Amino acid sequence: MTQVLLGYMGSGKSTVGRLLAEKQSLHFIDFDDYIENKEGLSVPEIFKQKGEIYFRKKEAEYLQQLLAEKPKAVVSLGGGTPCFGNNMQDVLKATEHVFYLKLSVDALVKRLTLEKEQRPLIKEIGDDELSDFIRKHLFERNFFYLQAPHIINVENETPEELVEIILKKLV
């Protein structure tokens, strides 16, 4: 059974996904790592060398490949993955176990300020503009994120608590 975690960058998809997979003895697939293995480049390098349009096309192609394999795994999508092409529809067709890890703009700003260097989309954005950037991005992406059958507010829970919340929804 494939379980998919989605949400904005910094929402905890990879951390929660690893713990969730471990707890169920499933594989964990970080979709950015999956793309990097296929491309032989890191996501920031792909963006820099080939551009976002190339990345989004390959992302959709690799997502279809991965979902077709029907992995018994927890898959953590990139923050933008559900928002391009037919990616969200493809995910929803593949599994009903789709979880949106929802976090407030303020919490995202706090987390992402510490991680800007590793995030190609926000690397060049000043700390003063980060809140507005995230707010605008979330507004655009919420249409897709909110299609997830399971929406979990991750504001005050530890990753371990989030795993327990997700496990209860899988029963």
C-alpha positions in Angstrom: 0.0 0.0 0.0 1.4 3.4 -1.0 1.1 6.3 1.4 1.8 9.8 0.2 2.7 12.8 2.2 2.4 16.3 0.7 2.7 19.9 1.9 4.8 23.0 1.6 8.6 22.8 1.9 9.5 22.7 5.5 6.3 21.0 6.7 8.0 17.9 7.9 7.2 15.5 5.0 10.6 13.8 5.0 11.0 13.6 8.8 7.5 12.3 9.4 7.7 10.0 6.3 10.8 8.3 7.5 9.3 7.6 10.9 6.0 6.5 9.5 7.7 4.0 7.1 9.9 2.7 9.9 7.0 2.2 12.2 5.2 0.1 9.5 8.4 -1.7 8.2 7.8 0.0 4.8 10.3 1.6 2.4 10.6 5.4 2.6 10.9 7.2 -0.7 11.8 10.9 -0.6 10.6 11.9 -4.1 13.4 14.6 -4.5 16.0 11.8 -3.8 14.2 9.6 -6.3 14.5 12.3 -9.0 18.1 13.0 -8.1 19.0 9.3 -8.5 17.2 9.2 -11.9 18.8 12.4 -13.1 22.3 12.0 -11.6 22.0 15.6 -10.3 20.7 17.2 -7.1 17.4 19.1 -7.4 19.2 22.5 -7.0 21.6 21.5 -9.8 18.7 20.5 -12.1 17.1 23.9 -11.5 20.3 25.7 -12.1 21.5 23.7 -15.2 18.2 22.8 -16.9 15.6 25.1 -15.4 12.3 24.7 -13.6 10.3 23.7 -16.7 12.6 20.8 -17.4 12.5 19.8 -13.7 8.7 19.9 -13.6 8.4 17.7 -16.8 10.8 15.1 -15.4 9.1 15.3 -12.0 5.7 14.4 -13.6 7.3 11.6 -15.7 9.0 10.1 -12.6 5.9 10.4 -10.5 3.9 8.4 -13.0 6.7 5.7 -13.1 6.8 5.5 -9.3 3.0 5.3 -8.8 2.8 2.6 -11.6 5.2 0.5 -9.5 2.6 0.6 -6.6 5.4 0.6 -4.0 4.6 -0.7 -0.5 6.2 2.6 0.8 5.7 6.0 2.3 6.4 8.6 -0.4 7.2 12.2 0.6 6.5 14.5 -2.4 8.3 17.7 -3.1 6.4 20.8 -2.1 5.5 21.7 -5.7 4.9 18.2 -7.0 1.1 18.1 -6.6 0.7 21.5 -8.2 1.9 20.8 -11.7 0.4 18.9 -14.7 -1.9 16.1 -13.6 0.3 15.1 -10.7 -2.4 15.5 -7.9 -4.9 13.6 -9.9 -2.4 10.8 -10.6 -1.6 10.6 -6.9 -5.3 10.5 -5.9 -6.0 7.8 -8.5 -3.0 5.7 -7.2 -3.9 5.7 -3.5 -6.5 7.0 -1.0 -3.7 7.3 1.6 -2.8 10.9 0.8 -1.9 13.2 3.7 -1.5 17.0 3.6 0.8 18.1 6.4 -0.5 21.6 6.9 1.5 24.4 8.7 0.8 28.1 9.2 2.8 30.7 7.3 4.4 31.9 10.5 5.6 28.4 11.4 6.9 27.9 7.8 8.8 31.2 7.9 10.4 30.2 11.2 11.5 26.8 9.9 12.5 27.9 6.4 14.6 30.8 7.5 17.0 28.2 8.9 17.1 26.1 5.7 17.2 28.7 2.9 20.6 27.6 1.6 19.3 24.1 0.8 16.0 25.4 -0.8 16.5 26.5 -4.5 13.1 28.3 -4.6 13.8 30.6 -1.6 17.6 30.7 -1.5 17.7 34.2 -3.0 14.7 35.7 -1.1 15.5 38.1 1.7 14.2 37.3 5.2 11.9 40.3 5.0 10.2 39.0 1.8 10.0 35.3 2.9 6.7 35.6 4.6 5.0 37.3 1.6 6.5 34.7 -0.7 5.3 31.8 1.3 1.8 33.3 1.7 1.5 33.8 -2.0 2.8 30.4 -2.8 0.5 28.7 -0.3 -2.4 30.6 -1.8 -1.6 29.2 -5.2 -0.8 25.7 -4.0 -3.7 25.2 -1.5 -6.1 24.3 -4.3 -4.0 21.2 -4.9 -3.0 20.5 -1.3 -6.6 20.6 0.0 -7.6 17.8 -2.4 -5.8 15.4 -0.1 -8.3 13.1 1.6 -6.5 13.6 4.9 -5.5 17.1 6.1 -3.4 17.1 9.3 -2.5 20.3 11.1 1.1 19.8 12.1 1.5 23.0 14.1 2.0 21.7 17.6 2.7 18.0 17.2 6.0 16.2 17.3 6.9 14.0 14.3 6.2 11.0 16.5 2.7 12.3 17.4 2.0 12.9 13.7 2.9 9.3 12.9 0.4 8.1 15.4 -2.3 10.4 14.0 -1.6 9.1 10.5 -1.6 5.5 11.6 -5.0 5.9 13.2 -6.4 7.2 9.8 -5.0 4.2 8.0 -7.0 1.7 10.0 
